[in-house]
Amino acid sequence: MMSNRVLNLFVGYRIIISKSAQKDLKRLPKSISREIIKKLHLLVTTNGAFDVRKMEGENHPTYRLRHRVYRVVFRVYKEKITLLVVTADHRKDVYRKKGR
């Protein structure tokens, strides 16, 4: 069976959290929001393995990061060395609003 965990390809990238993702994070329990922010920081500062999958059917390379029952959807802009966090929510709701 193939693992979902991939070697981190985003070391050195800068994180930008969209306004809608900021609102999403505020709606989540504070402890979960903090853990997600910490995981995003680790994603761009360490070369560890994270549960990140590339999503299909998007104009820009779009990925999802799994944290417990929550998902963080982000876009990658290689030319700007930037990750744009699009949304963060419970897994049952996050994919409905990824196009915001």
N, C-alpha and C positions, 0 to 999 in steps of 0.2 A: 504494500500500500504506500502510495506517495504522500509525503508530508506536506501540509499547507504552509509550513514555516519556510521562509526563503531568507537567504543571506541579505543583509541590509545593503541596499544600493543607494541610499539617500544621505550618507554621511557627508556633512558639509553643506547641506541644503539649508535654506532659510525657510522658516514657517510663517505664513500669513494666515490668520483666521478671519474668514469673511464675517460680515455683520450678522448674517443669518446663522452661521455656525456659533457665533458668540451668544446669540439668543438661545440656541439649542443647548449649549453648555450651561447656561444659567438656569434652564428648566430642569436639568438633571440634578440628582442629589450632589451636594458639594463634594463629598468624598469621591464620588465617581468622576466628577469634573476634574478634580485635582489629579486623580490617577491617569485620566486620559491625557491631560496636559503633560504630565511627567513622562508618559509613554511616547508621546509625540517628540518630546525633547530627547529622549533616549534614541528614538528612531534616527535623528539627524546628528547625534553626537557619538554613538557607539557602533561597532560593527557586529552587533549581535544578530540573532535570528528573531524575527517578529512574524506574527500571523497576518501577513499582508497578501492580498490577491489583486491582480489586475482585473478591472471590470471591462466588459465588452460593450461595443456600440457607442462609444463616446468620441467626440472630436479631439479632445486632449487626452493624453494618457491619464486615466482615472483609476484610483486604487481604493480599496477599503482596508481599514485596520480593525481587527477584532479586539475588543476588550470586554471580557465576560459576556453579557447578553447585549452589549452595546456595540455599535459600529460607527466608525469615523470614515467619511468619504472625503478623499482629497485628490486634487489634480496636480500633476507634475509639469512644471515648465522648466525643461532642461536648459534652455538658452538663458534663463534668468536664475538658474540654480535655486528654484523656489518650489515649495509645496504650498498650495492653497487649500486650506481646509474648507470644504463646502458645507458639510452638515455632520452632526453627531446626534444619534438618537438610539432608541431601543431597536433591536434588529427587526421587529415586526413593522416598524414605521419608517425606517431610514431610507429604504430604496424608493419609496413613493415620492420623496421630496428631493432626490439627489440632483435634479435638473434646475433647482432654483438658481 
